Amino acid sequence: MISLTTQQRDLVRKLLDSDTVVATADIADDLGLTPRQVGYRLKSVRKWLAQRDVALKTTPGLGIEIVCSPDQRSALLRELDSQADFHLVLTRGQRQQFFLLCLLTADDPLILNWLQHMAAVSKPTVLNDLDLLEGWVRGYNLQLIRRPNYGLSLEGSELARRQALAALLWGDVAFFDEPLTRMTYYEGLLFLLADDASDLPLVQYTNKLLRNFIIKTTLEQVASAETKLGGRFTDDVVLHLTLAFAIQEYRVQTGHYVEIDAETSRWLETKNIWPVATEDLENLGNDLEPDILRAEISYRAMHLLAGTRHHVWPGDLYIEPLLTDLISVLMKEVAQAFNVIELRHDPSLRDGLFAHIIPAIMRRRFGLWAPPAWSEERLSRKYKREHKIARELGKV
């Protein structure tokens, strides 16, 4: 008897919910798969449906549909809803992300046998996954340590660990195919396999772990910071800061603290961002040593300074005096590139450059990860010239 994976179950439900032919590309988009992956999964779906005397029809150029009577459709939907006879099969990339999340949040070294049990895979499979993870964590200045009779752990600064954790939870994981999580305004940190948490110990563990990231509270903190600072962050930055602050609160509550060099903290203390960051951490830092609290305030202030704005904020022009000279140089270059001399003194251009370039420089200065910008391939063709000029300006 053929059984379906949870992805195949979702594919069948998608087809049953439609009264017409569904394009393969639409199914792929809805399920977070490629059209080729959909085609591969349809092989087992076709056999599963055939066992129930139901046909799967594929029409070239149009799409796919399930051919059945209304009674059969209702019976199939009831069977899908019963959750009976389905098993969760993780892709290689999904499994590697689970392992990464465990390593990034573990207080103690992880035992290889524990990962085998949690993922229900063989020892060679775990070892192969770990080999591929080493390159990813190196990109965040972390090192995967494997010690016999000791276990697996990540070595590196707490700041590096938080940056890697933010990238992973954001879904910046093209290397691993399908992300496990996504940040949203309405649902916060969304675990995409939460509905299947009962199917695998590793998924159950992750579902429980992610409940420790209190997104609602930190989203309110970001909104409060915008009010106090007299400006607005871009939508993606609001979500990114919300996630970064939730990670900070989780790590502090579990006894893990960042170390920020004294010179950076002293510089941050002179900026109007400092009292805002301090107020947000009042409740979190009641029991912290002064040096630890100062470092955590610095961490939050760094992220606030590094967030791209909708427009220039009060005080932005005074964050770093040399930036004013840099913006003047860039405006001159833009005017020459477009052959419009008036752009050298255009206030809207000037404010826009400040709103984007200051945060970019702050991210580079502090070594902070940020959500990936649009790739050149995703840009509308009418902006190709502007993108090319922007790349050239980046070399200035």
C-alpha positions in Angstrom: 0.0 0.0 0.0 1.5 3.4 -1.1 1.7 6.0 1.6 2.2 9.8 1.1 4.8 12.1 2.5 3.4 15.3 4.0 4.5 17.3 1.0 2.6 14.8 -1.3 -0.4 15.1 1.0 -0.4 18.9 0.6 0.0 18.5 -3.2 -3.1 16.3 -3.3 -5.1 18.7 -1.1 -4.1 21.6 -3.4 -5.5 19.6 -6.4 -8.7 18.6 -4.6 -9.4 22.1 -3.5 -9.5 23.2 -7.2 -12.4 22.5 -9.5 -10.2 23.2 -12.6 -6.8 22.3 -14.0 -3.9 23.7 -11.8 -0.7 24.8 -13.4 2.4 23.0 -12.2 4.1 26.4 -11.7 1.3 27.5 -9.4 1.5 24.3 -7.3 5.3 24.8 -7.1 4.9 28.4 -5.8 2.3 27.4 -3.2 4.3 24.5 -1.9 7.7 26.1 -2.1 9.0 23.6 -4.6 10.4 23.7 -8.1 8.2 22.4 -11.0 10.7 19.5 -11.3 10.2 18.6 -7.7 6.4 18.7 -8.2 6.7 16.3 -11.1 8.8 13.9 -9.1 6.3 13.9 -6.2 3.4 13.3 -8.6 4.7 9.8 -9.4 3.8 8.5 -5.9 0.6 10.6 -5.8 -0.6 9.0 -9.1 -0.1 5.5 -7.5 -1.8 6.5 -4.3 -4.8 7.9 -6.1 -5.0 4.8 -8.4 -5.3 2.6 -5.3 -8.5 4.6 -4.6 -9.8 4.3 -8.2 -9.1 7.9 -8.8 -7.2 9.2 -11.8 -4.6 12.0 -12.0 -4.8 13.7 -15.4 -1.9 15.8 -16.8 -2.6 18.1 -19.8 0.5 19.5 -21.5 0.6 23.2 -21.5 -2.3 23.5 -19.0 -1.6 21.6 -15.8 -2.8 18.8 -13.6 -6.2 17.8 -12.2 -7.7 15.0 -10.2 -10.6 13.3 -12.0 -13.2 12.0 -9.6 -16.8 12.2 -8.5 -17.9 14.7 -5.8 -18.3 11.8 -3.3 -14.8 10.6 -4.1 -13.4 14.1 -3.6 -15.1 14.4 -0.2 -13.8 11.0 0.8 -10.2 11.9 -0.2 -10.3 15.2 1.7 -11.6 13.4 4.8 -8.7 10.9 4.5 -6.2 13.7 4.2 -7.6 15.6 7.2 -7.4 12.4 9.3 -3.6 12.6 9.1 -3.5 8.8 8.8 -0.8 7.0 7.0 1.3 10.0 6.2 5.0 10.4 7.1 7.2 13.4 7.1 10.2 13.1 4.8 12.7 15.9 5.1 14.7 17.1 2.2 18.5 17.1 2.7 18.5 20.9 3.0 15.7 20.9 5.6 17.5 18.3 7.7 20.7 20.4 7.5 18.8 23.5 8.7 17.4 21.5 11.6 20.9 20.4 12.6 22.2 24.0 12.3 19.4 25.3 14.5 20.3 22.7 17.1 24.0 23.6 17.0 23.4 27.3 17.2 21.1 27.1 20.2 22.7 24.2 22.1 24.1 24.9 25.6 26.2 21.8 25.5 27.9 19.7 22.8 25.5 17.5 20.8 26.0 13.8 20.6 26.0 12.3 17.1 23.6 9.5 18.2 21.2 12.1 19.4 21.1 13.8 15.9 20.6 10.3 14.3 17.7 9.6 16.6 16.1 13.0 16.2 16.2 13.0 12.4 15.7 9.2 12.0 18.6 8.9 9.6 21.8 6.9 9.5 25.2 7.9 11.0 26.8 8.4 7.5 23.9 10.7 6.6 24.5 12.9 9.6 28.2 13.0 9.0 27.7 14.0 5.3 25.3 16.7 6.4 27.8 18.1 8.9 30.5 18.2 6.2 28.4 20.5 4.2 27.4 22.7 7.2 31.0 23.5 7.9 31.3 25.9 5.0 28.1 27.7 5.8 29.1 28.4 9.4 32.5 29.6 8.4 30.8 32.3 6.5 29.6 33.6 9.8 33.0 33.3 11.5 32.0 30.1 13.3 33.8 26.8 13.4 32.2 23.4 13.7 34.2 21.4 16.3 34.0 17.6 16.5 35.7 15.9 19.4 35.6 12.1 20.0 33.7 11.2 23.2 32.8 14.9 23.6 30.4 15.8 20.8 29.7 18.5 18.3 29.7 22.2 18.9 30.2 25.6 17.3 33.0 27.9 18.4 33.0 31.6 17.8 31.7 34.8 19.3 28.2 35.2 20.6 27.7 38.0 18.1 28.6 35.7 15.2 26.3 33.0 16.6 23.4 35.5 16.7 24.1 36.7 13.2 24.0 33.1 11.9 20.9 32.4 13.8 19.2 35.5 12.4 20.1 34.5 8.8 18.8 30.9 9.4 15.5 31.9 10.9 15.0 34.6 8.3 15.2 32.0 5.6 18.4 33.2 4.0 19.3 29.7 3.2 19.5 29.3 -0.6 22.3 26.8 -0.1 19.8 24.5 1.7 16.9 24.8 -0.8 13.6 25.3 1.1 13.7 27.4 4.3 12.1 26.1 7.6 10.9 29.4 8.9 9.7 32.8 7.6 9.2 36.1 9.4 5.7 37.7 8.9 3.9 40.6 10.3 0.7 38.7 11.2 2.1 35.4 12.4 5.6 36.4 13.6 8.2 33.7 13.2 6.4 31.1 11.2 7.6 27.5 11.4 6.6 26.0 8.0 6.5 22.4 9.3 4.6 23.1 12.5 1.6 21.2 11.3 3.7 18.1 11.1 5.4 18.4 14.5 4.1 15.1 15.7 5.7 13.2 12.8 9.4 13.4 13.8 11.3 14.1 17.0 13.5 16.7 15.4 10.4 18.7 14.2 8.8 18.4 17.6 12.0 19.7 19.2 12.2 22.6 16.8 8.5 23.5 17.2 9.0 23.8 21.0 12.3 25.7 20.7 10.9 28.4 18.4 8.2 29.2 20.9 11.0 30.8 23.0 11.3 33.6 20.4 8.7 36.2 21.5 8.1 38.1 18.4 5.1 40.1 19.5 7.0 41.9 22.3 10.0 42.8 20.2 7.9 44.0 17.3 6.3 46.5 19.8 9.8 47.5 20.8 10.8 48.3 17.2 7.7 50.4 16.8 8.5 52.2 20.0 12.0 52.9 18.9 10.7 54.4 15.6 8.5 56.7 17.6 11.3 57.8 19.9 13.7 58.3 17.0 11.2 60.2 14.9 11.3 58.1 11.8 10.4 54.8 10.1 12.4 51.8 9.1 11.7 49.9 5.8 9.2 47.0 6.2 11.9 44.3 5.9 14.1 46.1 8.4 11.2 46.2 10.9 10.9 42.4 10.7 14.7 41.9 10.7 15.1 44.1 13.9 12.1 42.2 15.5 13.9 38.9 14.9 17.3 40.2 16.0 15.8 41.5 19.3 13.9 38.3 19.9 17.1 36.3 19.4 18.9 38.7 21.8 16.3 38.2 24.5 16.3 34.5 24.1 20.1 34.3 24.3 20.3 36.6 27.3 17.6 34.6 29.1 19.6 31.4 28.5 22.8 33.0 29.9 24.6 33.9 26.7 26.0 37.4 26.3 27.7 39.4 23.6 31.1 41.1 24.0 31.4 44.5 22.4 34.7 46.3 22.5 34.9 49.3 24.8 35.7 51.8 22.1 32.5 50.8 20.1 30.4 51.1 23.2 31.8 54.6 24.1 31.1 55.7 20.5 27.5 54.4 20.7 26.9 56.1 24.0 27.4 59.5 22.4 24.6 58.9 19.9 20.9 59.6 20.3 20.2 55.9 19.7 21.7 55.0 23.1 18.9 56.0 25.5 16.4 54.3 23.2 18.3 51.0 23.3 18.7 51.4 27.0 14.9 51.8 27.7 14.1 48.7 25.6 16.4 46.6 27.7 15.4 47.8 31.2 13.3 44.8 32.0 15.7 42.3 30.3 18.7 43.7 32.2 17.5 43.9 35.8 19.8 41.1 36.9 22.7 41.6 34.6 26.2 42.8 35.6 26.8 46.4 34.4 29.4 45.4 31.8 27.1 42.7 30.3 24.2 45.1 30.2 26.3 47.8 28.5 27.3 45.3 25.8 23.7 44.2 25.3 22.6 47.8 25.0 25.4 48.3 22.5 24.2 45.3 20.5 20.7 46.8 20.2 22.0 50.2 19.4 24.2 48.8 16.6 21.2 47.1 15.0 19.1 50.3 15.3 21.8 52.3 13.6 22.2 49.7 10.9 18.6 49.6 9.9 17.7 51.1 6.6 15.2 54.0 6.9 12.4 55.2 4.7 14.0 58.7 4.9 16.8 60.5 6.7 16.2 60.7 10.4 16.8 63.6 12.8 20.4 63.3 13.9 21.5 61.0 11.0 23.6 63.7 9.5 25.7 63.9 12.7 26.3 60.2 13.2 29.7 60.4 11.4 30.9 63.8 10.1 32.9 62.1 7.3 29.7 60.7 5.8 28.6 64.1 4.8 31.6 64.5 2.6 31.0 61.0 1.1 27.4 61.8 0.3 28.6 64.9 -1.5 31.0 62.9 -3.6 28.3 60.4 -4.5 25.8 63.1 -5.5 28.4 64.5 -7.8 29.0 61.1 -9.4 25.2 60.5 -9.8 24.8 63.9 -11.5 27.6 63.0 -13.9 26.2 59.5 -14.6 22.7 60.9 -15.5 24.1 64.0 -17.0 21.8 66.1 -14.9 23.9 68.7 -13.1 21.0 69.7 -10.7 21.2 66.3 -9.0 24.4 67.5 -7.2 22.1 69.6 -4.9 18.9 67.6 -5.0 17.6 67.3 -1.4 15.5 64.2 -2.1 18.5 62.4 -3.5 20.6 63.5 -0.6 18.1 62.3 2.0 17.7 59.0 0.2 21.4 58.4 0.0 21.8 59.2 3.7 18.9 56.9 4.6 20.5 53.9 2.8 24.2 54.5 2.9 24.5 55.3 6.6 22.9 52.0 7.7 25.0 50.1 5.1 28.2 51.6 6.5 27.1 50.8 10.1 26.4 47.2 9.1 29.9 46.9 7.7 31.5 48.7 10.7 29.8 46.4 13.2 29.8 43.2 11.1 26.1 42.7 11.1 24.1 40.4 8.9 21.1 41.9 7.0 18.4 40.4 4.9 19.6 40.0 1.3 18.6 42.8 -1.1 16.9 42.2 -4.4 19.2 40.5 -7.0 19.7 42.1 -10.3 17.6 39.3 -11.9 14.6 40.4 -9.9 14.8 44.0 -10.8 12.4 45.5 -13.4 14.3 46.1 -16.7 13.5 49.8 -16.4 15.8 50.0 -13.3 18.8 48.2 -14.9 20.6 51.4 -15.6 20.1 52.6 -12.0 21.4 49.3 -10.7 24.5 49.5 -12.9 25.2 53.0 -11.6 24.7 51.9 -8.0 27.2 49.2 -8.5 29.7 51.7 -9.8 29.0 54.0 -6.9 29.8 51.2 -4.5 33.4 51.3 -5.8 33.8 55.0 -4.9 
